[in-house]
Amino acid sequence: MKKLTHILCVGMVILIVACQRDFDSSTVLSVIEDLKKEHAPDKRIARWDIQWDAGVLRGETNLQEAYLELQRVLEQQGIAFQDSITLLPHADLEGVTNAIVTLSVANIRSEPKHSAELATQALMGTPLKVLKKEGSWYLVQTPEGYISWVDTAGIALKDEDAMNAWNASEKLVSIEMIGAIYTSPEGTQMVSDLTAGNIMAKLTETDFHYGILLPDGRSGYVTKNEVLPYEDWLASRELSDDNLVQTAKNMMGVPYLWGGTSPKGVDCSGFTKTIYFLNGMIIPRDASQQVNEGDEVDVDQNWDNLEVGDLLFFGVPAQEGKSERVVHVGMWIGNNSFIHSRGRVRISSFDPEDENYDAYELGRYLRTKRIRNKQTANLWPVDRLIQ
């Protein structure tokens, strides 16, 4: 009888322990998911890859506040855990957590390999946050928050001192859609190509040329009519009707490129992002992010409500059990017309009598948002790009 009682007690203890583990696991997983919804609802701009494995927290995140909150909540719940979470930037970087794009356009990919999907791009002179390294690739975060991988050839790594020195240097900005840096003022050999919005450091000045320095130490010459001093460039940025329309039309015919954000090639949201950047404003990367910004001005195809610079969104309307799906964006330019990147940068019209009438886009129109001159956490002036 005593033996049977002992066996029953042991069984009860095992059952209680198992139930407690299940309860703990359920609680921890719920906390992890709640923090993800609060702090990292968009995985494109926040890293929250946390797992619970038999009492051990594993994974990685760049969200220190959420990481500390996770620890606090579990401790308050009395749940014992082993912390094996990697907090980004990774300690292996040894404090070198900044980089400057050193190519005219750096390709930033969804995985650390050249065959991976092109997630986005960043222009020369763009500051990046470095989160970790894998082989010759770095996980980086762009100024608008996008997190993806760039090859080491596309960036110049900077520690804090080097970053401060770069920020303090006198700079020039390319104003031509396509240009070049040469080894000499005579232009006999190219150092690098340029695109509009590229930022470089100024070294010297002559009557017709600037001597320049790239973030990786390469140097060369540009003609003065291709660039503006950085402060002059900032002062000349204006989100006027004429500027927005002219910038957009200067890219007419540029090929569609998934992930593209430069005059070399753009996707639909990369196009609207580039238009606004070249006129002084940073906006989110993707159409499904851009649609969350600004003020809604139309959902009923009342084109009289629209102003130049408004963003038009297209896709699949919300249905029972399914949310709205935004898949395309363009910019209103007036006269019942908008400009967008589909196949190439083109102008489409909602006027059936116009040669550019676009029944396809009209059929999937969702809404229009106004973001011009708005300032939020995701809409900010370009002068904050370099501090």
RODO-2510 file (C-alpha; in nm, 4 decimals, decimal comma):
residues 387
     n   res          X          Y          Z
     1     m     0,0000     0,0000     0,0000
     2     k     0,2835     0,2389     0,0863
     3     k     0,4495     0,1539    -0,2444
     4     l     0,1301     0,2302    -0,4337
     5     t     0,0886     0,5589    -0,2466
     6     h     0,4472     0,6540    -0,3304
     7     i     0,3924     0,5764    -0,6968
     8     l     0,0740     0,7861    -0,6988
     9     c     0,2529     1,0793    -0,5319
    10     v     0,5384     1,0651    -0,7782
    11     g     0,2875     1,0514    -1,0607
    12     m     0,1034     1,3528    -0,9255
    13     v     0,4273     1,5490    -0,8964
    14     i     0,5208     1,4625    -1,2538
    15     l     0,1740     1,5611    -1,3711
    16     i     0,1859     1,8910    -1,1815
    17     v     0,5324     1,9691    -1,3192
    18     a     0,4182     1,8853    -1,6726
    19     c     0,1096     2,1026    -1,6348
    20     q     0,3226     2,3862    -1,4977
    21     r     0,5598     2,3571    -1,7941
    22     d     0,2657     2,3657    -2,0341
    23     f     0,1257     2,6678    -1,8502
    24     d     0,4635     2,8409    -1,8574
    25     s     0,5098     2,7654    -2,2264
    26     s     0,1644     2,8940    -2,3115
    27     t     0,2242     3,2107    -2,1088
    28     v     0,5672     3,2760    -2,2581
    29     l     0,4500     3,2206    -2,6142
    30     s     0,1577     3,4546    -2,5517
    31     v     0,3893     3,7243    -2,4111
    32     i     0,6265     3,6883    -2,7070
    33     e     0,3375     3,7231    -2,9525
    34     d     0,1873     4,0219    -2,7696
    35     l     0,5217     4,2027    -2,7743
    36     k     0,5582     4,1242    -3,1430
    37     k     0,2186     4,2792    -3,2172
    38     e     0,3049     4,5877    -3,0118
    39     h     0,6647     4,6495    -3,1103
    40     a     0,7215     4,4593    -3,4358
    41     p     0,3985     4,4308    -3,6343
    42     d     0,5945     4,4875    -3,9570
    43     k     0,8861     4,2457    -3,9925
    44     r     1,0324     4,4582    -4,2709
    45     i     1,1342     4,7279    -4,0219
    46     a     1,1786     4,5370    -3,6949
    47     r     1,3641     4,2181    -3,6021
    48     w     1,1750     4,0091    -3,3439
    49     d     1,2692     3,6462    -3,4032
    50     i     1,2199     3,4969    -3,0555
    51     q     1,1506     3,1319    -2,9671
    52     w     1,0777     2,9485    -2,6411
    53     d     1,2528     2,6126    -2,6189
    54     a     1,2012     2,4138    -2,2967
    55     g     1,2859     2,6972    -2,0618
    56     v     1,5311     2,8722    -2,2948
    57     l     1,4650     3,1967    -2,4814
    58     r     1,6403     3,1851    -2,8187
    59     g     1,6593     3,4025    -3,1281
    60     e     1,7476     3,7641    -3,1958
    61     t     1,6022     4,1136    -3,1940
    62     n     1,7074     4,4722    -3,2529
    63     l     1,4325     4,5972    -3,0205
    64     q     1,6015     4,6512    -2,6848
    65     e     1,2918     4,7972    -2,5189
    66     a     1,0781     4,4968    -2,6151
    67     y     1,3584     4,2596    -2,5111
    68     l     1,3796     4,4157    -2,1640
    69     e     1,0012     4,4120    -2,1324
    70     l     0,9978     4,0405    -2,2122
    71     q     1,2429     3,9767    -1,9311
    72     r     1,0428     4,1889    -1,6856
    73     v     0,7113     4,0212    -1,7625
    74     l     0,8493     3,6689    -1,7262
    75     e     1,0186     3,7587    -1,3978
    76     q     0,6929     3,9097    -1,2678
    77     q     0,5122     3,5882    -1,3661
    78     g     0,7676     3,3862    -1,1726
    79     i     0,8709     3,1931    -1,4824
    80     a     1,2282     3,0695    -1,4744
    81     f     1,4143     3,1010    -1,8030
    82     q     1,7588     3,0903    -1,9569
    83     d     1,8288     3,3912    -2,1770
    84     s     2,0042     3,3001    -2,5038
    85     i     1,8618     3,5880    -2,7081
    86     t     2,1074     3,7812    -2,9249
    87     l     2,0521     4,1542    -2,9039
    88     l     2,1363     4,3411    -3,2236
    89     p     2,3668     4,5080    -3,3205
    90     h     2,5690     4,1899    -3,2662
    91     a     2,8609     4,2042    -3,0242
    92     d     3,0874     4,0546    -3,2932
    93     l     3,0743     4,3889    -3,4747
    94     e     3,2851     4,5339    -3,1920
    95     g     3,1142     4,8704    -3,2074
    96     v     3,1401     4,9176    -3,5832
    97     t     2,7659     4,9587    -3,6242
    98     n     2,7492     5,2286    -3,8914
    99     a     2,8020     5,2206    -4,2655
   100     i     2,7772     5,4586    -4,5600
   101     v     2,6632     5,3434    -4,9034
   102     t     2,9602     5,3840    -5,1374
   103     l     2,8066     5,2771    -5,4711
   104     s     2,5752     5,4961    -5,6760
   105     v     2,3021     5,2466    -5,5860
   106     a     2,3551     4,9597    -5,3417
   107     n     2,1362     4,6517    -5,3828
   108     i     1,9889     4,5396    -5,0508
   109     r     1,8572     4,1841    -5,0570
   110     s     1,6168     3,9702    -4,8556
   111     e     1,8870     3,7103    -4,7816
   112     p     2,2693     3,7239    -4,7669
   113     k     2,3299     3,6095    -5,1241
   114     h     2,3307     3,7726    -5,4677
   115     s     2,0594     3,5394    -5,5966
   116     a     1,8142     3,6527    -5,3283
   117     e     1,5193     3,8826    -5,3947
   118     l     1,6035     4,2513    -5,4213
   119     a     1,4290     4,3981    -5,1159
   120     t     1,5248     4,7622    -5,1670
   121     q     1,8131     4,9907    -5,2640
   122     a     2,0050     5,2765    -5,1032
   123     l     2,1863     5,5650    -5,2703
   124     m     2,5498     5,6665    -5,2301
   125     g     2,6032     5,8572    -4,9065
   126     t     2,3049     5,7026    -4,7289
   127     p     2,3835     5,6170    -4,3648
   128     l     2,2931     5,2646    -4,2561
   129     k     2,2725     5,0937    -3,9183
   130     v     2,4704     4,7692    -3,9174
   131     l     2,3074     4,4866    -3,7186
   132     k     2,5201     4,1784    -3,7863
   133     k     2,7563     4,0093    -4,0301
   134     e     2,7308     3,6793    -4,2166
   135     g     3,0230     3,6004    -4,4444
   136     s     3,0716     3,8986    -4,6756
   137     w     2,7180     4,0259    -4,6100
   138     y     2,5821     4,2677    -4,3520
   139     l     2,2327     4,2928    -4,2135
   140     v     2,1565     4,6660    -4,2244
   141     q     1,8709     4,9035    -4,1524
   142     t     1,8014     5,1953    -4,3858
   143     p     1,6963     5,5413    -4,2621
   144     e     1,3305     5,4602    -4,3302
   145     g     1,3714     5,1451    -4,1211
   146     y     1,3960     4,8691    -4,3828
   147     i     1,6027     4,5707    -4,2644
   148     s     1,7805     4,3575    -4,5267
   149     w     2,1230     4,2362    -4,6435
   150     v     2,3920     4,4228    -4,8360
   151     d     2,7191     4,2903    -4,9776
   152     t     3,0354     4,4405    -4,8297
   153     a     3,1248     4,5956    -5,1687
   154     g     2,8246     4,8265    -5,1411
   155     i     2,9154     4,9947    -4,8128
   156     a     3,1982     5,1526    -4,6158
   157     l     3,1911     5,0480    -4,2498
   158     k     3,2402     5,3259    -3,9948
   159     d     3,2992     5,3291    -3,6210
   160     e     3,1562     5,6210    -3,4243
   161     d     3,4580     5,8476    -3,4769
   162     a     3,4743     5,7798    -3,8504
   163     m     3,0998     5,8331    -3,8805
   164     n     3,1223     6,1673    -3,7026
   165     a     3,4080     6,2717    -3,9286
   166     w     3,2079     6,1820    -4,2389
   167     n     2,9012     6,3690    -4,1139
   168     a     3,1131     6,6767    -4,0417
   169     s     3,2762     6,6830    -4,3861
   170     e     3,1676     6,9288    -4,6553
   171     k     2,9453     6,7481    -4,9031
   172     l     2,8101     6,7597    -5,2556
   173     v     2,4907     6,6094    -5,3972
   174     s     2,4397     6,4839    -5,7515
   175     i     2,1502     6,6593    -5,9275
   176     e     2,1619     6,4841    -6,2663
   177     m     1,9537     6,1693    -6,3082
   178     i     2,2631     5,9896    -6,4401
   179     g     2,6222     6,1150    -6,4101
   180     a     2,9781     6,0033    -6,3402
   181     i     3,2930     6,0581    -6,1324
   182     y     3,6239     6,0536    -6,3212
   183     t     3,9854     6,0030    -6,2191
   184     s     4,0805     6,3425    -6,3634
   185     p     3,9061     6,6632    -6,4693
   186     e     3,9575     6,5573    -6,8315
   187     g     3,7196     6,2654    -6,7815
   188     t     3,9328     5,9935    -6,9326
   189     q     3,8514     5,7107    -6,6895
   190     m     3,5454     5,6602    -6,4730
   191     v     3,5691     5,5987    -6,0972
   192     s     3,1969     5,5489    -6,0428
   193     d     2,8649     5,6277    -6,1993
   194     l     2,6247     5,8630    -6,0208
   195     t     2,2498     5,8969    -5,9857
   196     a     2,0404     6,1856    -5,8583
   197     g     2,0611     6,2190    -5,4805
   198     n     2,4076     6,0647    -5,4435
   199     i     2,6079     6,2278    -5,1630
   200     m     2,9880     6,2567    -5,1607
   201     a     3,2492     6,4567    -4,9694
   202     k     3,4115     6,7638    -5,1233
   203     l     3,7912     6,7797    -5,1316
   204     t     3,8896     7,0566    -5,3739
   205     e     3,7361     7,3088    -5,6113
   206     t     3,8386     7,4618    -5,9459
   207     d     3,6493     7,6821    -6,1872
   208     f     3,4685     7,3888    -6,3484
   209     h     3,5212     7,0854    -6,1226
   210     y     3,5072     6,9552    -5,7689
   211     g     3,7511     6,7015    -5,6340
   212     i     3,5476     6,4514    -5,4329
   213     l     3,5927     6,1660    -5,1857
   214     l     3,3697     5,8598    -5,1670
   215     p     3,2866     5,6894    -4,8350
   216     d     3,5270     5,4013    -4,9093
   217     g     3,8228     5,6333    -4,9788
   218     r     3,8091     5,6458    -5,3574
   219     s     3,8489     5,9927    -5,5028
   220     g     3,7869     6,1666    -5,8330
   221     y     3,6340     6,4666    -6,0069
   222     v     3,2859     6,5810    -6,1024
   223     t     3,1828     6,8769    -6,3131
   224     k     3,0199     7,1561    -6,1165
   225     n     2,6989     7,1545    -6,3193
   226     e     2,6277     6,7965    -6,2083
   227     v     2,6246     6,8623    -5,8337
   228     l     2,5225     7,1109    -5,5667
   229     p     2,6822     7,1816    -5,2293
   230     y     2,4824     6,9885    -4,9714
   231     e     2,3455     7,2950    -4,7920
   232     d     2,2420     7,4515    -5,1227
   233     w     2,0754     7,1268    -5,2249
   234     l     1,8807     7,1122    -4,8966
   235     a     1,7738     7,4754    -4,9287
   236     s     1,6468     7,4168    -5,2821
   237     r     1,4283     7,1167    -5,1940
   238     e     1,0619     7,2131    -5,2145
   239     l     0,7525     6,9956    -5,2435
   240     s     0,5901     7,2247    -5,4978
   241     d     0,3575     7,1041    -5,7715
   242     d     0,6142     7,1874    -6,0397
   243     n     0,9019     7,0154    -5,8600
   244     l     0,7093     6,6952    -5,7929
   245     v     0,5769     6,6711    -6,1470
   246     q     0,9092     6,7597    -6,3106
   247     t     1,1045     6,5094    -6,1005
   248     a     0,8557     6,2371    -6,1850
   249     k     0,8569     6,3188    -6,5559
   250     n     1,2379     6,3228    -6,5600
   251     m     1,2123     5,9500    -6,4916
   252     m     0,9671     5,8727    -6,7720
   253     g     1,0518     5,5426    -6,9366
   254     v     1,2793     5,4231    -6,6545
   255     p     1,2324     5,0438    -6,6390
   256     y     1,0366     4,8723    -6,3660
   257     l     1,2673     4,6969    -6,1210
   258     w     1,1340     4,5028    -5,8236
   259     g     1,3037     4,6584    -5,5195
   260     g     1,4392     4,9520    -5,7221
   261     t     1,4565     5,3011    -5,5716
   262     s     1,6747     5,4967    -5,8138
   263     p     1,6680     5,6503    -6,1628
   264     k     1,8282     5,3263    -6,2870
   265     g     1,5111     5,1312    -6,2131
   266     v     1,2144     5,1554    -5,9791
   267     d     0,9204     4,9576    -5,8563
   268     c     0,5952     5,1430    -5,7925
   269     s     0,6632     5,2470    -5,4310
   270     g     1,0334     5,2957    -5,5005
   271     f     0,9262     5,5498    -5,7620
   272     t     0,7067     5,7526    -5,5259
   273     k     0,9728     5,7268    -5,2552
   274     t     1,2371     5,8597    -5,4983
   275     i     1,0178     6,1496    -5,6141
   276     y     0,9659     6,2642    -5,2573
   277     f     1,3284     6,2071    -5,1535
   278     l     1,4643     6,4169    -5,4407
   279     n     1,2332     6,6977    -5,3292
   280     g     1,3246     6,6841    -4,9627
   281     m     1,1100     6,4258    -4,7853
   282     i     1,1703     6,0711    -4,6596
   283     i     0,8662     5,8424    -4,6815
   284     p     0,8187     5,4684    -4,6104
   285     r     0,9520     5,2139    -4,8558
   286     d     0,6528     5,0024    -4,9636
   287     a     0,3038     5,0849    -5,0914
   288     s     0,1474     4,8875    -4,8048
   289     q     0,3412     5,1143    -4,5647
   290     q     0,2867     5,4403    -4,7533
   291     v    -0,0906     5,3872    -4,7465
   292     n    -0,0851     5,4156    -4,3659
   293     e     0,0519     5,7709    -4,3771
   294     g    -0,1060     6,1139    -4,4285
   295     d    -0,4708     6,2085    -4,4696
   296     e    -0,7272     6,0209    -4,6714
   297     v    -0,8728     6,2476    -4,9400
   298     d    -1,0702     6,0105    -5,1607
   299     v    -1,2221     5,6620    -5,1803
   300     d    -1,5041     5,7400    -5,4274
   301     q    -1,3127     5,8263    -5,7456
   302     n    -1,3900     6,1944    -5,7012
   303     w    -1,0808     6,3240    -5,8783
   304     d    -1,1690     6,6862    -5,7998
   305     n    -1,0603     6,6143    -5,4410
   306     l    -0,7050     6,5333    -5,5498
   307     e    -0,3972     6,7566    -5,5568
   308     v    -0,0592     6,7159    -5,7238
   309     g     0,1591     6,4900    -5,5071
   310     d    -0,1266     6,2845    -5,3641
   311     l    -0,0584     5,9113    -5,3617
   312     l    -0,3116     5,6808    -5,5252
   313     f    -0,3309     5,3218    -5,4029
   314     f    -0,4537     5,0190    -5,5921
   315     g    -0,5207     4,6572    -5,5066
   316     v    -0,7894     4,4286    -5,3682
   317     p    -1,0688     4,5700    -5,1477
   318     a    -1,1427     4,4230    -4,8073
   319     q    -1,3810     4,1293    -4,8124
   320     e    -1,5429     3,9211    -4,5417
   321     g    -1,2599     3,7600    -4,3475
   322     k    -0,9936     3,9295    -4,5585
   323     s    -0,8352     4,2719    -4,5152
   324     e    -0,7638     4,5196    -4,7926
   325     r    -0,4524     4,4341    -4,9951
   326     v    -0,2516     4,7264    -5,1365
   327     v    -0,0322     4,6194    -5,4293
   328     h     0,0379     4,9358    -5,6301
   329     v     0,0863     5,3120    -5,5895
   330     g     0,1189     5,6136    -5,8159
   331     m     0,1322     5,9945    -5,7807
   332     w    -0,1347     6,2377    -5,8982
   333     i    -0,0106     6,5011    -6,1465
   334     g    -0,3417     6,6727    -6,2280
   335     n    -0,5666     6,6681    -6,5374
   336     n    -0,7217     6,3345    -6,4373
   337     s    -0,3757     6,1761    -6,4617
   338     f    -0,1209     6,0057    -6,2412
   339     i     0,2338     5,8829    -6,2962
   340     h     0,3515     5,5415    -6,1833
   341     s     0,5904     5,2543    -6,2475
   342     r     0,4286     4,9547    -6,4135
   343     g     0,6578     4,7901    -6,6645
   344     r     0,8179     5,1333    -6,6974
   345     v     0,7511     5,4771    -6,5564
   346     r     0,4420     5,5983    -6,7394
   347     i     0,1483     5,8377    -6,7202
   348     s    -0,2030     5,6968    -6,6942
   349     s    -0,5365     5,8744    -6,7117
   350     f    -0,8829     5,8110    -6,5718
   351     d    -1,0387     6,0050    -6,8615
   352     p    -1,1860     5,7578    -7,1137
   353     e    -1,1174     6,0088    -7,3934
   354     d    -0,7467     6,0375    -7,3085
   355     e    -0,4902     5,8342    -7,5050
   356     n    -0,3398     5,7250    -7,1703
   357     y    -0,6725     5,5967    -7,0329
   358     d    -0,6023     5,3107    -6,7932
   359     a    -0,9093     5,0989    -6,7283
   360     y    -0,7000     4,8358    -6,5506
   361     e    -0,5802     5,0691    -6,2758
   362     l    -0,9212     5,2345    -6,2502
   363     g    -1,0700     4,8930    -6,1863
   364     r    -0,8466     4,8261    -5,8870
   365     y    -0,8384     5,1774    -5,7389
   366     l    -0,8735     5,1807    -5,3595
   367     r    -0,8011     5,5231    -5,2111
   368     t    -0,5877     5,8378    -5,2200
   369     k    -0,3729     5,9736    -4,9354
   370     r    -0,2118     6,3167    -4,8955
   371     i     0,1355     6,3132    -4,7403
   372     r     0,2897     6,6328    -4,8729
   373     n     0,4380     6,8468    -4,5927
   374     k     0,3161     6,6080    -4,3230
   375     q     0,5600     6,5143    -4,0459
   376     t     0,5241     6,1916    -3,8480
   377     a     0,7572     5,9212    -3,7238
   378     n     0,7551     5,7840    -4,0805
   379     l     0,7416     6,1111    -4,2768
   380     w     1,0351     6,3411    -4,2159
   381     p     1,2535     6,6006    -4,3894
   382     v     1,5659     6,4877    -4,5713
   383     d     1,7886     6,7232    -4,3712
   384     r     1,7714     6,4712    -4,0858
   385     l     1,9442     6,2105    -4,3041
   386     i     2,2890     6,3372    -4,2064
   387     q     2,3226     6,4657    -3,8497
***
